[in-house]
Amino acid sequence: MSVDVGNDESLALRPRRVVKAPAVRREELIDCAQRLFLAQGYEKTTINEVIAATGLSKGAFYHHFRSKEDLLAAITERFARESLAFVTALRADWSLDALQRLNALLALGRDWKLEHIRELRAMFTTLLRPENAMLYHRIVEAAFGVLAPALAAIIEQGAAEGLFDVGDPRTAADTLLWLGNGRRPIVMQGLTLAETDVEAGLSLMLNRVRAEEAIIARILGLKPGSVDVIGSVDDLRAMVVAWTQA
């Protein structure tokens, strides 16, 4: 008995399965899910849509993730890892006192935002939509889960060094993080305004940030002007201009 396996030409025309490492496939699934969640909203996106967008089989998908909730967790974990990179860089330099370490953490955040301004604009213009509320809050929680203990350690160091006058370091850290998170609506309003009037948008954001710096100084028992959240006016202007041009 003979079996017809087709000629060489028909075999050459068949699509070949691309074999990738499991870690690469997993990251591709996370990237695809993140794009769909941002575009459609987490609740409206189905697993079948993620699978169709990646071109994988259901079996391949479920090899990496059991549910849509697992995908959401993976996205938030990735944001947490990026936040951890800031903390790791600071821990490497023990020559800094606590105030220098705090301002260095803020500076690292500013530099990262400026470097990734195009991606941030694409993300936050969709992430802050009402339909993406769950995804936004999960990302914030993941980042805070990493940053809060690290910030508390800096505040505890400052108290030990006699630089900070604060009661409970973790409560102070949580307060500072939520203060910054509450800034986002004002920042988005300022960036929208800057599309037509850079200086007006800049003024709106600058007033908010300078008020925050004064509040943080009071919480930590520091002199006014000790904490540098946003850098110089020129630094903020450069970020605003980069956002409008992204």
Secondary structure, DSSP 8 states (H G I E B T S, - for coil): -------HHHHHHS-------HHHHHHHHHHHHHHHHHHH-TTT--HHHHHHHHT--HHHHHHH-SSHHHHHHHHHHHHHHHHHHHHHHHHT-TTS-HHHHHHHHHHHHHHHHHHTHHHHHHHHHHHTSGGGHHHHHHHHHHHHHHHHHHHHHHHHHHHHTTS---S-HHHHHHHHHHHHHTTHHHHHHHHHHHTT-HHHHHHHHHHHHHHHHHHHHHHHT--TT---SS--HHHHHHHHHHHHH-
